[in-house]
Amino acid sequence: MPELPLLQGFSPIIGDRPGTLILGNMPSVMSLASGEYYGNPRNVFWRLAAELFGFDAHDPYPQRTASLCGSGIAVWDVLKHCRRTGSLDSAVERDSMVANDFATFFAEHPSIKRVYFNGAAAERNFVRLVALDAPLTYLRLPSTSPAQTMRYADKLAAWRKALCG
């Protein structure tokens, strides 16, 4: 069986002095193709973020990312690269996972105090691959992926509680 191609994640979305980092696991096939975080139109990340931070979810990508940054939110993924068929986190080859350099990232962005995982896979892989001794608050939120079948209203409520207190 031929080896799967190595998928490369994105650089973080980050502005000045973010307080919160939202971590996904690895961009989907559609996101990688578009070069944009949460590029699958069925993923509700941008819809949730727009509702929570007061911008239009249909704004051009640079405006949406600027709105996040202006709200003190940074976005990144746990995995720097991996091998995977399709987009499901369960399809990632476990031995191919390499985490991003979080020690350097948090040292360069000491204003980050909260890390929210966009789903269970991000949390699980962060715990497994990243050994940090940083005084941060960690919380897993319901995944915004279309594979997560929780009702939108319930996802929104959980995200609102975490991000808006």
Beta strands, then each sheet from edge to edge (+ up, - down):
strand 1: 6-8
strand 2: 20-24
strand 3: 73-77
strand 4: 79-83
strand 5: 98-99
strand 6: 114-118
strand 7: 137-141
sheet 1: 1+ 4- 5+
sheet 2: 3+ 2+ 6+ 7+
end
